[in-house]
Amino acid sequence: MDDSDDSDFYGSSKTVSKLKSRVATYNTSSYWSSQPSRSKLITSRLTPSEPASQSPPAAGRLHNAYSDIPHAAYQLTESIPQFLSRLPPATTDYRPGLEWIFISNPYLPPHPPSDHDRFMKAGRERLDLFKSFIDKTNAAYPNSPFVAKRHIAVARKEAVEDLKQLAVDCRKTAGKWMLFPEPAFVNEQWETVARAVANNQLGIAAKVDTRLPQGYGGGGDQKKDRLICVYTENFTDKDDVARVLKRMRELELVKQGPGARLIYYKADAWTELGIYSENEWGIKASMYNSKEIFEYIKEIAEKKTF
């Protein structure tokens, strides 16, 4: 585009000359130093919890999956220190509506809603069918428990695969690594988790249970370990499940090696269907444990070296 084109679009040659002179002498640093309020606002939106010197790990609009429960969750209008100070898990008491404290990964867009009703109806029917098979098989082999056990094991594997596929079809694939810090360390570990989630370093979200006061509901042992859940989007994505565990190890939330305390990964689908430890179907309550996934990480790393 030549100067005549500039004149046609921007005005006379005198106007164009004046504009070009302003552009040539414009000082970006001087402008922002004269606009401290704007600079502070933009910096705070780059990343919710870290200094402006750290670039956000993802671009675009920020999201908050828990914007509808500000009393129990991190909000984009506050910093991570403000959130941790407002809802410290060590001293935030349980009450109806405040069973958990939440934070979601602000760099991930909202997920499509799950078909919860369909999942629960079909899932319960599948579990009932399997329970009926267990009862009939045990009755058919009263003197051969090992034979019955073998048939039930095959049917259990089929039931588990059907439930996993149902969860995928109904978009019920979220799962969580579960940490059990001692009460004295719950604030410290929750801060590490919250900062990592807010900076797109862990999974899609996290939550920590609130303190159950002494005597509440006939109990409330304040010496009991607390629970922190670190969520991933899809329990079938083993690589992502492993990535989050690896990052938790780097953050010293999890240990690896002889004598290390195992942690477990459980699918929300299992929780909602009531598949807990020692359940009547004999289905494992957890999908993975940390030892298994650390071995998987090692196997993948070894394959990459060949």
HELIX and SHEET records of a PDB file:
HELIX    1   1 ASP A    3  TYR A   10  1                                   8    
HELIX    2   2 SER A   13  THR A   25  1                                  13    
HELIX    3   3 THR A   28  SER A   33  1                                   6    
HELIX    4   4 PRO A   36  LEU A   46  1                                  11    
HELIX    5   5 ILE A   80  ARG A   86  1                                   7    
HELIX    6   6 HIS A  116  ALA A  140  1                                  25    
HELIX    7   7 PRO A  145  ASP A  169  1                                  25    
HELIX    8   8 PRO A  183  PHE A  185  5                                   3    
HELIX    9   9 VAL A  186  ALA A  198  1                                  13    
HELIX   10  10 LYS A  238  GLU A  250  1                                  13    
HELIX   11  11 ASP A  268  GLU A  272  1                                   5    
HELIX   12  12 SER A  290  LYS A  304  1                                  15    
SHEET    1   A 6 TRP A 100  SER A 104  0                                        
SHEET    2   A 6 ALA A 205  ASP A 209 -1                                        
SHEET    3   A 6 ILE A 228  THR A 232 -1                                        
SHEET    4   A 6 GLY A 175  LEU A 179 -1                                        
SHEET    5   A 6 TYR A 264  ALA A 267 -1                                        
SHEET    6   A 6 TYR A 288  ASN A 289 -1                                        
END                                                                             
